Amino acid sequence: MPILEIKNLTIHFHTDAGVVQAVNHLSLTLEKGEVLGMVGESGCGKSVTALSIMRLLLMPPARVVTGEILFEGRNLLALDSEEMRKIRGNRISMIFQEPMTSLNPVFTVGDQIAEAVMAHQNLMKKEAMDKTVQLLKSVQIPSPEQRISEYPHQLSGGMRQRVMIAMALSGSPSILIADEPTTALDVTIQAQILDLMSNIREESDMSILMITHDLGVIAEMADRTVVMYAGEVVEHARTVDLFQRPCHPYTIGLMQSIPRIGSHGARDRLKAIPGTVSDLIDVAPWCKFSDRCVHVTGECRQRNPDLVEMESGHFVRCFKHVGVVTS
């Protein structure tokens, strides 16, 4: 049985401008010890999905229209607040976007991590601080005894991200949701953070939901990958298959937008996906990508294609199932 299973999840936001259809009929599974990548442009529903798993969406304006989120067989959407608090930050943890702003600037990093430890492990302040030092050591922060007395502004971006990871790991979670964990970090620090997360996963057999717009991060970290567009899954496959045989025109466009070095050492010209992401208010009942697709047909503007299995474990939402990217 998967450790996490999302079934037919639909989430709408009711606003003055209309109903925003943020996530539509999303279904996916996360196995124990697996890294599942979730990739797509801003506004495609990645972070909304993550926040819905954590039950952190403000309701209203958000509303779960359909679906279940099953963690170890229990529907998280049916739990009361007290039951959910025992799971959130303890069994399921999340690294939020923007390490520069996620920490409270008026409390030391030690106090912030210790607060999470005390909330879930019933420890006194001294014991929680000892645990905090151990956590900072585990994420390879030097001189942790000194760092616990420092404020976020005294740490670099990479250090702050490690503090966020330490806080997420404070309850020894079964699932770690990493929402853009390398945003705003330079490539050297990004590589260190990804290596750290890989090591933690191997040591604890923890499952990771890796949310990002960076296909390089997906290629390095994910066992399977879900490609989202306009609140829907448009392609889902093992990561190696997705990179070797992308099928949906949107996935192909993402692959073609990756910078490459040409045969003479010069960068090839980037290929952009034409158009912009469709408006999620009053969404048309046909293919969401049809306005940007070079392979669009009349059928694409009549109804929305189903997510079908092309080959074992490789699903795509497209009438044509076109193309394979070549280098």
C-alpha positions as CSV (number, residue, x, y, z in Angstrom):
1,M,0.0,0.0,0.0
2,P,1.4,3.5,-0.8
3,I,2.3,5.6,2.1
4,L,0.4,8.5,0.5
5,E,-2.4,8.3,-2.0
6,I,-4.4,11.3,-3.5
7,K,-7.6,10.3,-5.1
8,N,-9.6,12.6,-7.5
9,L,-8.6,15.8,-5.6
10,T,-10.3,19.0,-6.8
11,I,-9.7,22.3,-5.0
12,H,-11.4,25.6,-5.9
13,F,-10.8,29.1,-4.6
14,H,-13.9,31.4,-4.4
15,T,-12.8,35.0,-5.1
16,D,-14.5,38.2,-6.1
17,A,-13.3,37.6,-9.7
18,G,-14.8,34.1,-9.8
19,V,-14.0,30.5,-8.9
20,V,-10.4,29.6,-9.4
21,Q,-10.1,25.9,-10.4
22,A,-6.6,25.4,-8.8
23,V,-6.5,21.6,-8.8
24,N,-8.7,19.4,-10.9
25,H,-9.2,15.6,-10.4
26,L,-5.7,15.0,-9.2
27,S,-4.7,11.4,-8.4
28,L,-1.2,10.2,-7.5
29,T,0.6,7.9,-5.1
30,L,3.8,8.1,-3.1
31,E,5.6,4.9,-2.1
32,K,7.7,4.4,1.0
33,G,11.3,5.6,0.5
34,E,10.4,7.1,-2.9
35,V,11.1,10.6,-4.3
36,L,8.2,11.8,-6.4
37,G,8.9,14.9,-8.5
38,M,6.2,17.4,-9.3
39,V,7.0,19.9,-12.0
40,G,5.3,22.7,-13.9
41,E,5.0,26.4,-14.3
42,S,4.0,28.8,-11.6
43,G,0.3,28.6,-11.0
44,C,-0.2,25.0,-12.1
45,G,-1.3,23.7,-8.7
46,K,1.9,22.3,-7.2
47,S,2.0,24.3,-4.0
48,V,-1.8,24.1,-3.5
49,T,-1.5,20.3,-3.7
50,A,1.3,20.4,-1.0
51,L,-0.7,22.7,1.3
52,S,-3.8,20.6,0.9
53,I,-1.8,17.5,2.1
54,M,-0.7,19.5,5.2
55,R,-4.2,20.9,5.7
56,L,-2.8,24.4,5.6
57,L,-5.2,25.9,3.0
58,L,-7.4,28.8,4.4
59,M,-11.0,27.6,4.0
60,P,-12.7,29.8,2.8
61,P,-11.7,31.0,0.2
62,A,-10.3,27.5,-0.6
63,R,-12.8,24.6,-0.8
64,V,-12.1,20.9,-1.4
65,V,-14.8,20.0,-4.0
66,T,-14.0,16.3,-4.4
67,G,-11.3,13.7,-3.4
68,E,-9.4,12.1,-0.6
69,I,-5.8,12.3,0.7
70,L,-4.9,9.0,2.3
71,F,-1.9,8.8,4.6
72,E,-1.2,5.2,5.7
73,G,-4.8,4.5,4.8
74,R,-6.4,7.4,6.8
75,N,-8.1,10.2,5.0
76,L,-6.4,13.4,6.2
77,L,-9.4,15.5,5.0
78,A,-11.7,13.7,7.4
79,L,-9.5,14.2,10.5
80,D,-10.3,16.8,13.2
81,S,-7.9,19.6,14.0
82,E,-6.3,17.8,17.0
83,E,-5.7,14.6,15.0
84,M,-4.2,16.6,12.1
85,R,-1.8,18.5,14.5
86,K,-0.4,15.2,15.6
87,I,0.5,14.3,12.0
88,R,1.5,17.8,10.6
89,G,5.1,18.5,11.3
90,N,5.5,15.1,13.0
91,R,4.6,12.3,10.5
92,I,4.4,14.7,7.5
93,S,6.7,17.7,7.3
94,M,7.2,20.4,4.8
95,I,10.1,22.6,3.7
96,F,8.5,25.9,2.5
97,Q,9.6,28.1,-0.3
98,E,12.0,31.0,0.3
99,P,14.3,30.2,3.2
100,M,15.1,33.9,3.4
101,T,11.6,34.7,4.7
102,S,10.3,31.4,6.2
103,L,12.1,31.8,9.5
104,N,10.8,34.3,12.1
105,P,13.4,37.1,12.3
106,V,12.8,37.9,16.0
107,F,13.6,34.5,17.4
108,T,16.9,32.5,17.3
109,V,17.0,29.5,15.0
110,G,17.5,27.4,18.1
111,D,14.3,28.5,19.7
112,Q,12.4,28.0,16.5
113,I,13.6,24.4,16.0
114,A,13.2,23.6,19.7
115,E,9.6,24.8,19.6
116,A,8.9,22.2,16.9
117,V,10.7,19.5,18.9
118,M,8.7,20.3,22.1
119,A,5.4,20.4,20.2
120,H,5.7,16.8,19.0
121,Q,8.1,15.0,21.4
122,N,7.0,16.1,24.8
123,L,10.5,17.3,25.8
124,M,11.5,20.0,28.2
125,K,13.4,23.1,26.9
126,K,16.9,21.8,27.8
127,E,16.2,18.5,26.2
128,A,14.7,20.1,23.2
129,M,17.8,22.4,22.8
130,D,20.1,19.3,23.0
131,K,18.0,17.7,20.3
132,T,18.2,20.9,18.2
133,V,22.0,20.7,18.3
134,Q,21.9,17.2,17.1
135,L,19.5,18.2,14.3
136,L,21.8,21.0,13.2
137,K,24.7,18.5,13.2
138,S,22.7,16.1,11.0
139,V,22.2,18.8,8.4
140,Q,25.9,19.6,8.4
141,I,25.8,23.0,10.0
142,P,29.2,23.8,11.6
143,S,29.5,24.9,15.2
144,P,25.8,24.0,16.0
145,E,26.2,25.0,19.7
146,Q,26.9,28.5,18.5
147,R,24.3,28.6,15.7
148,I,21.4,27.9,18.1
149,S,21.9,31.4,19.6
150,E,22.0,33.2,16.2
151,Y,19.1,34.9,14.4
152,P,18.1,34.1,10.8
153,H,19.7,37.3,9.4
154,Q,23.1,36.1,10.7
155,L,23.0,33.0,8.5
156,S,23.5,32.7,4.8
157,G,20.8,31.5,2.5
158,G,22.2,28.0,2.4
159,M,22.4,27.9,6.2
160,R,18.8,29.1,6.6
161,Q,17.7,26.3,4.2
162,R,19.5,23.7,6.3
163,V,17.8,25.1,9.4
164,M,14.4,24.7,7.6
165,I,15.4,21.1,6.8
166,A,16.4,20.5,10.4
167,M,13.1,21.9,11.6
168,A,11.2,19.6,9.1
169,L,13.1,16.6,10.3
170,S,12.6,17.3,14.0
171,G,9.7,14.8,14.3
172,S,11.4,12.1,12.2
173,P,8.7,12.3,9.5
174,S,7.6,9.5,7.2
175,I,7.0,12.0,4.4
176,L,8.9,15.2,3.6
177,I,7.3,17.7,1.2
178,A,10.0,19.9,-0.3
179,D,8.3,22.9,-2.0
180,E,11.0,24.6,-4.2
181,P,13.8,23.8,-1.6
182,T,16.6,25.3,-3.7
183,T,14.8,28.6,-4.7
184,A,17.1,31.7,-4.5
185,L,20.2,29.5,-3.8
186,D,23.3,29.5,-6.0
187,V,24.1,26.4,-7.9
188,T,26.9,25.3,-5.4
189,I,24.6,25.6,-2.4
190,Q,21.8,24.0,-4.4
191,A,23.9,20.9,-5.0
192,Q,24.8,20.7,-1.3
193,I,21.1,20.8,-0.3
194,L,20.1,18.2,-2.8
195,D,23.0,15.9,-1.6
196,L,21.9,16.4,2.0
197,M,18.3,15.5,1.2
198,S,19.5,12.4,-0.7
199,N,21.6,11.3,2.2
200,I,18.7,11.8,4.7
201,R,16.4,9.8,2.5
202,E,18.8,6.9,2.2
203,E,19.5,6.9,6.0
204,S,15.8,7.0,7.1
205,D,13.9,5.5,4.2
206,M,11.8,8.6,4.1
207,S,9.5,9.4,1.2
208,I,9.9,12.8,-0.4
209,L,7.5,14.9,-2.6
210,M,9.8,17.2,-4.5
211,I,8.0,20.2,-5.9
212,T,10.0,22.4,-8.3
213,H,10.1,24.1,-11.7
214,D,13.7,23.0,-12.2
215,L,14.0,19.9,-14.4
216,G,17.6,19.5,-13.4
217,V,16.5,19.0,-9.8
218,I,13.9,16.5,-11.0
219,A,16.5,14.6,-13.1
220,E,18.8,14.3,-10.1
221,M,16.4,13.5,-7.3
222,A,13.1,12.0,-8.5
223,D,12.2,8.3,-9.1
224,R,8.9,9.2,-10.7
225,T,7.7,12.5,-12.0
226,V,4.3,14.2,-12.3
227,V,4.0,17.0,-14.9
228,M,1.2,19.5,-14.0
229,Y,-0.4,22.1,-16.2
230,A,-3.3,24.4,-15.3
231,G,-4.2,22.3,-12.2
232,E,-4.1,18.9,-14.0
233,V,-1.6,16.1,-14.4
234,V,-0.7,16.0,-18.1
235,E,2.0,13.4,-17.9
236,H,3.2,10.9,-15.3
237,A,6.1,8.4,-15.6
238,R,9.3,7.1,-14.2
239,T,11.8,10.0,-14.4
240,V,14.2,8.2,-16.7
241,D,11.3,7.4,-19.1
242,L,10.0,10.9,-19.0
243,F,13.3,12.4,-20.1
244,Q,14.0,9.7,-22.7
245,R,10.4,9.6,-24.2
246,P,8.4,12.7,-23.2
247,C,5.0,12.5,-24.9
248,H,2.8,15.5,-24.0
249,P,3.5,18.6,-26.0
250,Y,3.8,20.6,-22.8
251,T,6.5,18.2,-21.4
252,I,8.3,18.3,-24.7
253,G,8.2,22.1,-24.6
254,L,9.7,22.0,-21.0
255,M,12.5,19.7,-22.2
256,Q,13.3,21.9,-25.2
257,S,13.6,25.0,-23.0
258,I,16.5,23.4,-21.0
259,P,19.7,25.3,-21.9
260,R,22.1,23.1,-23.9
261,I,25.7,23.6,-25.1
262,G,26.0,23.3,-28.9
263,S,28.6,21.4,-30.9
264,H,31.0,24.4,-31.0
265,G,30.7,25.2,-27.3
266,A,28.1,27.9,-27.8
267,R,24.7,27.8,-26.1
268,D,21.9,26.8,-28.5
269,R,19.0,29.2,-28.7
270,L,16.3,28.5,-26.2
271,K,12.9,27.3,-27.5
272,A,10.1,29.0,-25.6
273,I,6.6,27.6,-25.2
274,P,4.3,30.1,-27.1
275,G,1.5,31.8,-25.2
276,T,0.8,32.0,-21.5
277,V,-0.8,29.7,-18.9
278,S,-4.6,29.6,-19.3
279,D,-6.8,31.5,-16.9
280,L,-8.1,29.2,-14.2
281,I,-11.3,31.1,-13.8
282,D,-14.2,29.9,-16.1
283,V,-11.9,27.2,-17.4
284,A,-13.0,25.8,-20.8
285,P,-14.1,22.2,-20.9
286,W,-11.5,21.2,-23.4
287,C,-7.7,20.6,-23.4
288,K,-6.1,23.3,-21.2
289,F,-3.0,23.4,-23.4
290,S,-4.7,23.7,-26.7
291,D,-4.1,27.5,-27.0
292,R,-0.4,26.9,-26.8
293,C,0.0,23.6,-28.6
294,V,1.5,23.3,-32.1
295,H,-0.3,20.0,-32.6
296,V,-3.8,21.2,-31.8
297,T,-6.7,19.7,-33.7
298,G,-10.4,20.2,-33.7
299,E,-10.9,17.4,-31.2
300,C,-8.6,19.2,-28.7
301,R,-11.1,22.1,-28.6
302,Q,-14.1,19.9,-28.1
303,R,-13.3,18.0,-24.9
304,N,-10.6,17.4,-22.4
305,P,-8.5,14.3,-23.0
306,D,-8.3,11.6,-20.3
307,L,-5.1,10.6,-18.6
308,V,-4.3,7.3,-20.3
309,E,-1.5,4.7,-19.9
310,M,0.6,4.7,-23.0
311,E,3.0,2.0,-21.8
312,S,3.6,0.4,-18.4
313,G,3.7,3.2,-15.8
314,H,3.7,6.0,-18.4
315,F,0.5,8.1,-18.5
316,V,-0.3,11.1,-20.7
317,R,-3.3,13.4,-21.2
318,C,-3.2,14.0,-25.0
319,F,-5.2,12.9,-28.0
320,K,-2.1,12.7,-30.2
321,H,0.6,11.3,-27.9
322,V,3.0,13.2,-30.1
323,G,6.8,13.4,-30.4
324,V,10.0,12.4,-28.7
325,V,12.6,15.0,-27.8
326,T,16.0,14.3,-29.2
327,S,19.2,15.9,-28.2
